[in-house]
Amino acid sequence: MTPGDLKASAKAMTSHLPAFPGKDLLFYGGLGALTVAGALEWPVALAIGGATYVVRGRAGEETEADAGEAAGTGRTGEARQAPQRSEG
């Protein structure tokens, strides 16, 4: 087994894991710390965390769609229409 094989195996295994950048870890960790310290009630912290997750997820989907459109392979929210034939 070579170092290249190990790197390829690690990339293949980690590609199935959800991405969780450090910025998100800091945000959600801070939110949890505020809840434990009593600065926020848990329903409020849950609502903030859930809303943030949903908004960031949708923003990521839109970014991916825009990137696909720029590459010419993706679709936007509008359906593409085939050229219309004239009947007659």
Secondary structure, DSSP 8 states (H G I E B T S, - for coil): --HHHHHHHHHHHHTTS----HHHHHHHHHHHHHHHHTSS-HHHHHHHHHHHHHHHHHHHHHHHHHHHHHHTS---SS----------
